[in-house]
Amino acid sequence: MFTITMSAKGQFVLPKGVREHMKLLPGCKVDVTVDDKNRLILTPALHEPEALFEDRPRAKKIVSIEGMNRAIGEAVRGSV
């Protein structure tokens, strides 16, 4: 658990470990809600599209659009 202090402007600084864990970068939006026990709940609002795939393994083979269309056509012909 971390303790943070509010500034005179009403701002909080999240510790680096929290920002890294939540994958927050400068400019990221965070939704703030208050639960029934007056606790703040911080939830990243949206991630950049690149962040959705950063844990995904790199592709081993790159296929062109034509190659994808050919494979789809072959799969459809094979299933009929």
DACORSUL-V992205 format. One record per backbone hydrogen bond with DSSP energy under -0.5 kcal/mol. NH is the residue of the N-H (numbers start at 1). CO is the residue of the C=O. If there is no record, write none. Layout:
# DACORSUL-V992205
nh	co
NH	CO
NH	CO
This chain:
# DACORSUL-V992205
nh	co
7	11
10	7
14	12
18	15
19	15
20	16
21	17
22	18
23	20
24	19
28	25
31	43
33	41
35	39
38	35
41	33
42	40
43	31
45	29
46	29
51	48
52	48
52	49
53	49
53	50
54	51
56	53
63	61
68	64
69	65
70	66
71	67
72	68
73	69
74	70
75	71
76	72
77	73
78	74
79	75
80	76
80	77
